[in-house]
Amino acid sequence: MPVSRWRTAAKAGVATVLAGSSAGTASWAAYRHLMSQASSARGVIGRSTAKPPEADGVYGPGDRRPQPWRSGSSADIHLMIFGDSTAAGVGCVVADEVPGVRLARGLADETGKRIRLSTKAIGGATSKGLEGQVDAMFVAGPPPDAAVILIGANDVTKKFAISASATRLGDAVQRLTDAGTVVVVGTCPDLGVVTAIPQPLRTIVRNWGHRLARAQSAHTLSAGGHPVALADLLAPEFLAAPDTMFSADRFHPSAAGYELAARQLLPVLAAALGEWRGGPLPDLPQISAVAESRRFAPRAAASIDRFIRRRGAEISEANAPR
């Protein structure tokens, strides 16, 4: 559909909602329009079947290639990556681009130590899958020294309840910190930068994502973890250079996008381990000021958000067994 028609359809949907029409036909048309956009977006979001490059192993200072981890191998710090496709590195072409590799190398260069990288992240995972990933870690061996979790985008696109998603993340962080692991969480990204999602749906999922990110930060802190609000840190660059920052699927980051994210996570990870020598860490924002300035009809989006929730509840109630 041409851009002009997307815009016309989006504005028509907003107008319908704001008008507060009592006509069932108009309300149903607006709901169907937004759900159609959601179905189209799901064709891009979280559907990549590409397997990211394998990158696990031991990285020493200056090492470009990892040494395989075998029985009897040694490392000073064991770093484990949990989460979804962005944690696994979907969109990367070679192992050098994978975020876990960038973190392991950066940590090795910063500390002068040997870093073992292990990845439990799975493409398409939601907060519901974190429990299984942590279970697999405990089955495989002792807990790692440090863990990085990237999760949230799929919870938004699947419309999971924010409180439940954040609670599941907090539970995973708690299990890891109770085992002595330092945990850093990259909270839900800003979906407002993903232009593959049409308006007004893009603004709606962006709002849900920001609310989830705030809840994730609170639960992570409560569980003894270290949240990093990636939304504001990454949004300006992704909006300014989408062709550079996104991979071919227009949703997952490219090598440049992952490098940018790793640069935000590394200082927090190293500091949490007591290994950071780069100076004081800044307070990281949660809300993307750049994406906020580009919001599509903010009040209209809020109305649509409420409408979708109400309409979804009505449909669920109508379809419930009597």
Summary of the structure (lengths in Angstrom):
residues: 322
radius of gyration: 20.7
end to end distance: 41.0
largest distance: 71.0
contacts: 1120
relative contact order: 0.14
helix: 55%
strand: 10%
